[in-house]
Structures are given as structure tokens and as C-alpha cells.
């Protein structure tokens, strides 16, 4: 992790905790896709990241219940981008504030705000990381156990990348965002796979 980038991007706090509710997968750009769905908590915030496609909604709700939480306990949902495979189950969390790259949505209220630098808590910060799509954002969570964890959506589909994202509109922009996340994070949670270290082995 780069100290200068950490100062700029990483959250100040280190009190968050996280659980992977469902580890996703992708067999191709077509059939056989499931999202990695995560739960993050800090300072009274209960956050779901990318409640997308899964084999059944129980794959999200059952592990959440094992944490003692139901859908109405979730205060915030973060959508890394607007592709259906990452957002399909957002409606499970009807009481939550929903965050994307440009606004916060709650019930019938829409509040414009830029995601860049927006803090849900001292340990939870959003940054813009376009590349896989123009609206990509990453949630940076300063955790007690794992350092800074980046919930990066499809900047990486899985730990092996892919190195060349076949749907990225701009390869250079994707690389810049990947490097920004790698500089700030210790661990990366991709959109469709398990966590991996933000080290020299990560695709750029």
C-alpha cells in the first residue's frame, strides 16, 4: 500500500468489520454469473455491497440472519455500478439508503451527490473508479482485522482479473482505477469471486 495514496484515499478509521455473504462466480459474460455480496458494518451503519444475481435470495438472507440481521436492519446499500448481475436484489432492502456514483436514493427521495470521497462513516469511504463501466465506484473500508478492504465491483471480476476486461470501454481508464485501488487497499473483494491481496500478483 502506498502511503501517499493511503493518506488521500483510504478512510481514516479502522473500526469496520465485514463478512462475505455470498462468493460469486462468472463462467463467461453470459450464463453462469453470480455476484459477490458483502456485508460491512461500522458506527451503526449496516451496509450491503452489490446485492446482485445469486442462485436464490436465501444465499443473501440466510447468512445475514446468521449475523442476527434481517433486511430491514440494513441502513445502506452500495452499488458499485449499474449492471444487472450486481444489483438484481437491491429491492430486498427497502428501508436502506442506496448509494451509487452520483446520488443517494431513499424511498421517494433522490439526493444528488458525487460519490468521490463521500464518507458513510469515518471508516467507510466511496471513491470513483471508472473502467469496467463509466459509473464504477469502490467502497474502501478501514477494518480492524484486514486493513483497508476495497469492495471494487467489477474492476476485477475475480482474483485473476481478467487482465483484459472484455467489456471495459477504455483499458487505460480501467488500469488507472485498478492502480488507485491497489495503492489504497490491503485486500480486494471483486465482483464475482473471493477476496485477494492487493499486491504485485493482482492484475493491473
Helices and strands as residue ranges (DSSP letters): H 3-9, E 17-22, E 25-26, E 33-34, E 37-42, E 45-49, H 58-66, G 71-73, E 76-78, H 84-87, G 90-92, E 97-99, E 103-106, E 109-112, E 119-121, E 124-128, E 137-143, E 147-151, G 153-155, H 171-184, E 187-189, E 196-197
